[in-house]
Amino acid sequence: MASSALAAGEDSRLRWLVRLSLAGVVFTAVVVLVGAWTRLVDAGLGCPDWPGCYGALVVPDADRALAHSPEVPLESAKAWVEMIHRYLASTLGLVVIALVVLGARWRREVGYPWVTSLALLAVILLQGAFGAFTVTLKLWPQVVTLHLLGGLTVMVLFLWLHLRLRRFSSGAGRAAPPPRRLTPLWGGAILLLVGQLALGGWTSSNYAGIACQGFPTCNGQWWPTLDWSEGFHLTQTVGPNYLHGQLHAEARSAIQVGHRLGALALGLSLLVLAIRYLREAGMRSWLALLVGTYAFQVVIGIANVLAWLPLWLALLHTAGAVLLVVAMTLALWHWRWSKIPAAFALPSSGNNRMKGELANV
């Protein structure tokens, strides 16, 4: 009877881990979008210090702010936007710690994603450091871009952890054969996606979103004057305030054109990927999701240029990037296991609670 109660307790903890990891995926997406909102409303330096705001844990009144940083006038609305982003990010860190603590019980079990849990903890700590550098280095584009990539990496790790926890909970992950190895086609598509995300972050952090007026031309020309060396100069000086950017027009146009060319290369790679694996069992819907999400993101990107980057549409473009990353992760996951029917098989007894969840993976 005691062993049965113990097993029930472990089963309950596993269910909490599965749910908590899924909540982490959604919560990370929210944090990324709030971060984008913070950047878009120019609130990235709403608080001149870190982790507090004018030396306080909440936004202070004007007198205290003036006493703390007389050279940086308080803009209360922007300061609150920045602090809300920090509060959410800190809460996300607590979710990661909870996953590690609750999962330590199975760290030596075959199939338990303990390394993934530790990797998630390491990345979230690094992400906190990038958050601090974003403020202290005054929106240095390199750090801002890495901060965006870090947030998306946290989301991918949460999603990967969730999928692996579901397999482990079902019992399938403890004795199943290994999944397929990454092929050059998948690896190339992933690298192009990461590169395009980095280009998007670089475009945003250098305020080059509307450096090219019109589409598909740039400022009325198919190939205008572009300063590639300055636009992609990755050792920009640390010290100046990079709010609203420091680059001249030709450099920003080069960044925008580079982002467009990156989108084209990514689209071609996803099209080749879809053609290659469309006939494989169980892959059609996931590849359709991936290509459809990419098409949606392209339409939103073009609309941003034509509409002069309205706030809500720019935020929607970031949401599209989040969805594209999720779609790529899910498509890759299902491809890795699509040749192994037993990968999602449930044991003959127990764990029936997972059938509905696994049917949706």
Beta strands, then each sheet from edge to edge (+ up, - down):
end
